[in-house]
Amino acid sequence: MKILRLAVTAAALLLSFEATVQAQTTLRIGLAEDPDVLDPTLARSYVGRIVFASICDKLFDIDAKLNIVPQLALSQETSADGKEVTIKLRPSVKFHDGEPFDAEAAKFSLERHLNFPASFRKPELSALDHIDVVDPLTIKLVLKMPYSPLIAQLTDRSGMMVSPKAAKEAGDKFGLRPVCAGPYKFVERVQQDRIVVERFADYWNKGNVFIDRIVYLPIVDSTVRLANLKSGGLDLMERLLATDIKDVRADPRLKLSSALWLGYQGIDINIGNEKTKGPLSQSAKVRQALDLSIDREAINQVVYNGEFTPGNQWVNPQHPYYQKAFPVRPRDLARAKELLKEAGITGRISVDFMIPKETEREAVAQVIQSMAAEAGFDLKIRVTEFATALKEAEAGSYQALLLDWSGRIDPDGNSYIFHKSKAPQNYSAYSNPDVDKALDDARLVSDFAARKAIYEKMTKQILEDEPIIYLYHRNVLIAHTTRLEGYTQMPDGLVRVIGLKLK
């Protein structure tokens, strides 16, 4: 009854809001969390990327087969030595404030990503030495060294272009009112309540934009999101519970869209910044024991209705860079206990286990807690809001953290910022010179076989050190009403709005 009341209340609030825009078509999207800052230079959250998909076009995008395709760029050409990348830009593009998008604006955006204080894009563009403006619609990226993931990086936040005028005026407050060159322009944000965007009349591809307004609504409880979808309070919801798939398929008013995620779910272990210096942070054997206490397929069956893919690496088993020489190990409780003895552990190991609030994550944490207890671990689950979890992780105020990564098409995007020493999202504070070298070396090589061989050595080391215990790869599960036409789900999990129509 409590859930029903929440759903009805949410629906009533939405209908009240809709009364002000009755003349417009409005797409209402339910998010599993409230995004962090809406500044592509500073942002980290997956749900933030969903919002950015409507307001901030990138130089490049990906298609359903993971091919890189033009967006604000028209083409790119890399020199024979791999140190220069010339990018032709799309003409007649405007930012939401009316300013023109041109080579100078592209140069500004990339330099902002690279140099802005606390930028999370800096590691993604670290090979960039400088940018030359060749002509009004051409830039040349001059690199310090060959950098094979570059164009893949430009399909995400590193490739998002921002208005130089607006960014200069706003400084570090740009995320409060972002000004980009996407199909929709920012209108308002009420924290923990809604983000509103409206169709940009001067968008370069406006002939394929059919919905006037989009309202993003953070609704943490998936059951409440689904109730709102069924009642008409939402038109689309992300992260449907796997256990609700049958319910959606049985409802003639709803449709399900899915794809195997590029990302992963794992447990970050605080190794280098852990305040109490407990056994988990100090001993790889203890971390391996925790890993071996976990039955990934059991989690998949119990929590995810068998819909997800167990994994032990930063790319899924279908990815071309997955290392088949290191398959997922089955649960081995006896070996886990042996490892704890070898590490000199005699009593139970107490672990602060931080979980960003979300129904399935909490269920996963409880299953892991029960499994690990049999090996000698006492996982104390601490549920926090998502943004709080990220802040705690940055500060090193945790011991273990259950965390998703939404994934990138190039393996560098799933590994470098998490395992490179002092990288901004290396929440484990992990540092290994051999891993650092492998990460850097893989960026220098374009040949697939050569890169995969480098990653193979790195995989072996990571699976021994276990700064992150990789668990599984979700299916992106998006449910929407049959009123919404033209929706296609891609493996990056984003909700793309070009071409969508509401009947």
C-alpha positions in Angstrom: 0.0 0.0 0.0 2.9 2.3 0.8 4.3 1.8 -2.7 0.9 2.4 -4.3 0.5 5.7 -2.4 4.0 6.8 -3.5 3.1 6.0 -7.1 -0.2 7.8 -7.0 1.5 10.8 -5.3 4.2 10.9 -7.9 1.7 10.6 -10.7 -0.4 13.5 -9.2 2.7 15.7 -9.0 3.5 14.9 -12.6 0.0 15.6 -13.8 0.1 18.9 -12.0 3.3 19.8 -13.7 2.0 18.8 -17.0 -1.0 21.1 -16.7 1.4 24.0 -17.5 2.5 22.5 -20.8 -0.6 20.9 -22.1 -0.1 22.3 -25.6 3.2 20.5 -25.9 4.2 16.9 -26.3 6.2 15.9 -23.2 8.3 12.8 -22.7 8.6 11.8 -19.1 11.7 9.6 -18.2 12.1 7.9 -14.9 15.8 7.7 -13.7 17.1 5.4 -11.1 19.1 8.2 -9.4 19.5 11.9 -9.4 22.4 12.8 -11.7 25.5 14.6 -10.4 26.6 17.9 -11.9 25.4 18.6 -15.4 28.8 19.7 -16.6 30.4 17.2 -19.1 33.9 18.1 -17.9 33.1 17.3 -14.2 30.3 14.7 -14.4 30.7 11.1 -13.5 27.3 9.5 -13.2 25.6 7.1 -15.6 22.2 8.8 -15.3 23.9 12.1 -16.0 25.0 10.6 -19.4 21.4 9.8 -20.1 20.4 13.5 -19.6 23.5 14.7 -21.6 22.2 12.5 -24.6 19.5 15.1 -25.1 21.4 18.4 -24.4 25.0 17.9 -25.3 26.0 16.5 -28.8 29.4 15.0 -29.1 32.0 15.1 -31.9 31.2 11.4 -32.6 28.6 8.8 -31.5 28.2 5.1 -31.8 25.5 3.0 -33.7 23.8 -0.2 -32.6 26.7 -2.3 -33.9 29.2 -0.2 -31.9 30.6 1.5 -35.0 31.8 5.1 -34.4 29.7 7.5 -36.5 29.9 11.3 -37.0 27.8 13.7 -34.9 29.2 17.2 -34.6 32.2 16.1 -36.6 31.9 15.0 -40.2 35.1 12.9 -40.5 38.5 12.2 -38.9 41.9 11.3 -40.4 44.8 10.0 -38.4 48.4 10.5 -39.6 50.6 7.5 -40.3 52.6 8.0 -37.1 49.4 8.3 -35.0 50.3 11.7 -33.6 48.0 13.9 -35.5 44.2 13.6 -35.9 42.4 16.0 -38.2 38.7 16.4 -37.6 36.3 18.1 -40.1 33.4 19.8 -38.3 29.7 20.0 -39.2 28.8 23.4 -40.6 25.8 25.6 -39.5 25.7 24.3 -35.9 24.6 26.6 -33.1 24.9 26.3 -29.3 21.7 26.9 -27.3 22.7 30.5 -26.6 22.9 31.2 -30.3 26.7 31.2 -30.5 28.2 29.4 -33.5 29.9 26.0 -33.2 33.1 26.1 -35.1 36.8 25.1 -34.8 37.5 27.7 -32.1 34.6 26.4 -30.1 35.7 22.8 -30.5 39.2 23.8 -29.4 37.9 25.6 -26.4 35.7 22.6 -25.3 38.6 20.1 -25.6 41.0 22.4 -23.8 38.4 22.9 -21.0 38.0 19.1 -20.7 41.8 18.8 -20.5 42.7 21.7 -18.2 39.7 22.7 -16.1 40.4 22.1 -12.3 39.1 18.7 -11.1 38.2 17.7 -14.7 37.3 14.0 -14.9 38.0 14.1 -18.6 41.7 14.9 -18.2 42.9 11.2 -18.1 40.8 10.5 -21.2 42.6 13.2 -23.1 46.0 13.1 -21.4 47.8 12.3 -24.7 46.7 15.5 -26.2 49.5 18.1 -26.5 47.7 20.9 -28.3 45.0 21.7 -30.8 45.5 23.6 -34.0 42.7 25.5 -35.8 43.3 24.6 -39.4 40.3 26.6 -40.8 36.9 27.6 -39.4 35.6 24.1 -39.6 38.7 22.0 -39.1 40.8 21.2 -36.1 44.0 19.2 -35.8 44.7 17.3 -32.5 48.4 17.1 -32.0 49.3 14.3 -29.6 52.3 13.7 -27.4 52.2 10.0 -28.5 49.9 7.7 -30.5 46.7 7.2 -28.6 44.5 4.5 -29.9 41.3 5.1 -27.8 41.1 8.8 -28.8 38.1 8.7 -31.2 36.3 6.3 -28.9 36.7 8.8 -26.1 35.2 11.5 -28.2 32.0 9.5 -28.5 31.3 10.3 -24.8 31.7 13.2 -22.4 35.2 14.1 -23.7 33.6 14.8 -27.1 30.8 16.9 -25.8 31.0 20.5 -27.0 30.0 23.4 -24.7 29.4 27.1 -25.5 32.6 29.0 -24.9 30.7 32.2 -24.0 28.5 30.4 -21.5 31.3 28.4 -20.0 33.5 31.4 -19.5 30.7 33.4 -17.9 29.7 30.5 -15.6 33.1 29.1 -14.6 32.6 26.2 -12.2 28.9 26.9 -12.0 28.4 25.9 -15.6 26.7 22.7 -14.5 23.9 24.6 -13.0 22.8 25.8 -16.4 24.6 23.9 -19.2 24.7 25.3 -22.7 25.6 22.8 -25.4 24.6 22.0 -29.0 22.2 19.1 -28.5 18.6 18.7 -29.7 17.2 20.0 -26.4 18.2 23.0 -24.3 18.2 23.1 -20.5 15.3 24.7 -18.8 15.4 23.9 -15.1 16.6 21.5 -12.4 15.1 20.9 -9.0 17.5 18.6 -7.1 16.1 15.2 -6.3 12.9 16.1 -8.2 13.2 16.9 -11.9 15.3 18.1 -14.8 13.4 19.8 -17.6 14.7 20.4 -21.2 12.9 21.7 -24.3 13.3 21.3 -28.0 16.0 23.6 -29.5 14.6 25.4 -32.5 17.9 25.9 -34.2 19.2 22.3 -33.8 21.2 21.2 -36.8 19.1 18.0 -37.1 15.8 19.5 -36.0 13.9 17.6 -38.7 14.3 14.4 -36.6 13.2 15.9 -33.3 9.5 15.4 -32.7 8.9 15.8 -29.0 8.7 19.3 -27.5 9.8 18.7 -23.9 11.5 16.1 -21.8 11.2 15.8 -18.1 13.7 13.5 -16.3 12.4 12.4 -12.9 14.7 10.6 -10.4 12.7 7.8 -8.7 15.0 5.6 -6.9 12.6 2.7 -6.2 12.2 0.6 -9.4 8.8 -0.6 -8.2 7.6 2.9 -7.9 9.1 3.8 -11.3 7.2 0.9 -12.9 4.0 1.8 -11.1 4.3 5.3 -12.6 4.9 3.9 -16.0 1.8 1.7 -15.7 -0.4 4.6 -14.4 0.7 7.0 -17.2 2.9 9.2 -15.0 6.0 8.1 -17.0 6.5 7.3 -20.6 9.9 5.5 -20.2 11.9 4.1 -17.3 15.5 3.0 -17.1 16.7 0.0 -15.1 13.7 -2.1 -14.9 14.1 -4.9 -12.4 14.9 -8.2 -14.1 12.2 -9.8 -12.0 9.6 -7.4 -13.5 10.4 -8.4 -17.2 7.5 -10.9 -17.3 5.1 -8.2 -15.9 6.1 -5.7 -18.6 5.9 -8.3 -21.4 2.4 -9.3 -20.2 1.1 -5.7 -20.4 -0.1 -4.7 -23.9 0.5 -1.0 -23.0 4.2 -1.5 -22.4 7.3 -2.5 -24.4 10.7 -3.8 -23.3 14.0 -2.8 -25.0 17.2 -4.4 -24.0 20.9 -4.9 -24.9 24.0 -6.4 -23.2 25.7 -3.6 -21.3 29.2 -2.4 -22.1 29.8 -1.9 -18.4 30.1 -4.0 -15.3 29.1 -4.2 -11.7 31.9 -4.8 -9.2 33.1 -4.3 -5.7 35.8 -1.6 -5.3 38.2 -2.4 -2.5 39.8 0.5 -0.8 43.5 -0.5 -0.8 45.6 2.6 -0.7 43.4 5.1 1.2 41.7 2.9 3.8 41.8 4.6 7.2 41.7 1.5 9.5 44.2 -0.6 7.5 42.1 -3.7 7.8 42.9 -7.2 6.4 40.9 -6.6 3.2 43.0 -3.6 2.2 46.3 -5.0 3.3 46.2 -8.5 1.8 45.5 -9.7 -1.8 44.8 -13.2 -0.4 42.0 -11.8 1.8 40.5 -10.1 -1.3 40.8 -13.3 -3.3 39.1 -15.1 -0.5 36.2 -12.7 -0.6 36.0 -13.2 -4.4 36.0 -17.0 -4.0 33.2 -16.8 -1.4 30.9 -15.3 -4.1 28.7 -17.4 -6.4 28.1 -15.1 -9.4 25.6 -17.4 -11.1 23.6 -17.7 -7.9 23.4 -13.9 -7.7 22.3 -13.8 -11.3 19.5 -16.4 -10.7 18.3 -15.1 -7.3 18.4 -11.3 -8.0 18.3 -11.1 -11.8 16.1 -14.0 -12.8 19.0 -15.4 -14.9 18.9 -12.4 -17.2 22.5 -11.0 -16.7 26.0 -12.3 -17.5 28.4 -13.3 -14.8 31.9 -11.8 -15.4 35.3 -11.3 -13.8 36.8 -8.6 -16.1 36.1 -5.0 -17.0 34.6 -6.1 -20.4 31.9 -8.6 -20.9 32.5 -12.2 -22.2 31.2 -11.2 -25.6 33.6 -8.3 -26.0 36.5 -8.9 -28.4 39.0 -7.8 -25.7 37.7 -10.3 -23.1 40.5 -12.6 -21.9 39.3 -16.1 -22.3 42.5 -17.4 -20.6 41.0 -16.1 -17.4 37.4 -17.5 -17.1 35.1 -16.8 -14.3 36.0 -19.1 -11.4 33.3 -21.0 -9.6 32.7 -20.4 -5.9 35.3 -22.3 -3.8 34.6 -21.9 -0.1 37.3 -24.3 0.9 40.0 -22.4 -1.0 38.6 -19.1 0.4 39.1 -20.4 4.0 42.6 -21.6 3.1 43.6 -18.2 1.7 42.4 -16.6 5.0 44.6 -19.0 7.0 47.6 -18.3 4.7 47.0 -14.5 5.4 47.1 -15.2 9.1 43.5 -14.4 9.8 42.1 -16.2 12.8 38.8 -14.3 13.6 36.0 -12.9 11.5 36.8 -9.9 9.2 34.6 -6.9 9.7 34.1 -4.9 6.5 32.2 -1.6 5.9 30.3 -2.4 2.7 28.9 0.7 1.1 25.9 0.4 -1.3 24.4 3.2 -3.4 20.7 3.0 -2.7 18.8 1.0 -5.3 16.6 -2.1 -4.9 18.7 -4.6 -6.9 22.0 -3.4 -5.5 20.7 -3.9 -2.0 19.5 -7.4 -2.9 22.9 -8.2 -4.4 24.7 -6.9 -1.3 22.5 -9.1 1.0 23.3 -12.2 -1.0 27.0 -11.4 -1.0 26.8 -10.7 2.7 25.3 -14.2 3.3 27.8 -16.0 1.1 30.9 -14.2 2.5 29.8 -14.9 6.0 30.4 -18.6 5.3 34.0 -17.9 4.6 34.6 -15.7 7.7 33.6 -12.2 6.5 31.2 -9.9 8.4 30.0 -7.5 5.7 28.3 -4.5 7.3 26.0 -3.1 4.7 25.8 0.7 4.6 23.2 2.1 2.2 23.8 5.7 0.9 22.5 8.0 -1.8 24.4 7.6 -5.0 26.0 11.1 -5.0 27.0 10.5 -1.3 28.6 7.2 -2.2 30.8 8.9 -4.9 31.9 11.5 -2.4 32.7 8.9 0.2 34.6 6.9 -2.4 36.7 9.9 -3.4 37.5 10.7 0.2 38.5 7.1 0.9 35.8 6.8 3.6 34.8 3.2 2.9 36.3 -0.3 2.8 34.3 -2.0 0.1 31.9 -0.4 -2.4 29.3 -2.0 -4.7 29.5 0.1 -7.8 28.4 0.1 -11.5 30.3 1.4 -14.4 28.3 2.1 -17.5 31.0 1.1 -19.9 32.8 2.3 -23.1 33.3 0.7 -26.4 37.1 0.7 -26.1 38.6 -1.3 -23.2 40.7 1.6 -22.1 37.5 3.4 -21.1 36.7 0.6 -18.7 40.1 0.2 -17.1 42.5 3.2 -17.3 40.6 5.6 -15.0 40.1 2.9 -12.4 43.5 1.2 -12.3 46.0 3.8 -13.3 47.9 5.2 -10.2 46.2 8.4 -9.0 43.6 8.4 -11.7 40.5 10.4 -10.6 38.1 7.4 -10.5 40.7 5.0 -9.0 38.6 4.8 -5.8 40.7 1.8 -4.6 43.8 4.1 -4.6 45.4 1.1 -6.3 49.0 1.4 -7.6 51.0 -1.1 -9.5 53.8 -0.1 -11.8 53.3 -3.1 -14.1 49.7 -2.3 -14.5 50.5 1.4 -15.1 52.9 0.5 -17.8 50.4 -1.9 -19.5 47.7 0.7 -19.4 50.0 3.3 -21.0 51.4 0.8 -23.6 47.9 -0.3 -24.7 47.2 3.3 -25.6 50.2 3.4 -28.0 49.1 0.4 -30.1 46.3 0.3 -32.7 46.8 -3.3 -33.8 44.1 -5.5 -32.1 46.3 -8.6 -31.4 49.1 -6.5 -30.0 46.8 -4.5 -27.7 45.0 -7.7 -26.6 48.3 -9.3 -25.6 49.1 -6.2 -23.5 45.8 -6.4 -21.8 46.2 -10.1 -21.2 49.2 -9.5 -18.9 47.4 -6.7 -17.2 44.3 -8.9 -16.6 46.5 -11.6 -14.9 47.9 -8.9 -12.5 44.5 -7.3 -11.7 43.0 -10.7 -11.0 45.8 -11.4 -8.5 45.7 -8.0 -6.8 41.8 -7.6 -6.9 41.4 -3.8 -6.4 38.0 -4.4 -8.0 36.1 -7.7 -7.7 34.2 -7.9 -11.0 30.8 -9.6 -10.6 28.6 -9.5 -13.7 27.4 -7.5 -16.7 23.8 -6.4 -16.8 21.3 -6.3 -19.6 20.2 -2.8 -20.2 16.5 -3.0 -19.4 14.3 -0.1 -20.6 10.5 -0.2 -20.3 8.3 2.3 -22.1 4.7 2.8 -23.2 3.5 1.7 -26.6 2.7 5.4 -27.1 6.5 6.0 -27.6 7.6 5.1 -31.2 11.1 4.7 -32.7 13.0 3.7 -29.5 16.1 1.5 -30.0 18.3 0.4 -27.1 22.1 0.4 -27.6 24.7 -1.3 -25.4 25.9 1.9 -23.8 22.6 2.1 -22.0 21.9 5.7 -23.0 18.4 6.9 -23.9 18.7 8.6 -27.3 15.9 10.9 -28.2 16.5 11.7 -31.9 13.6 10.2 -33.9 11.3 9.5 -31.0 7.6 10.2 -31.4 4.7 10.1 -28.9 1.4 8.9 -30.3 
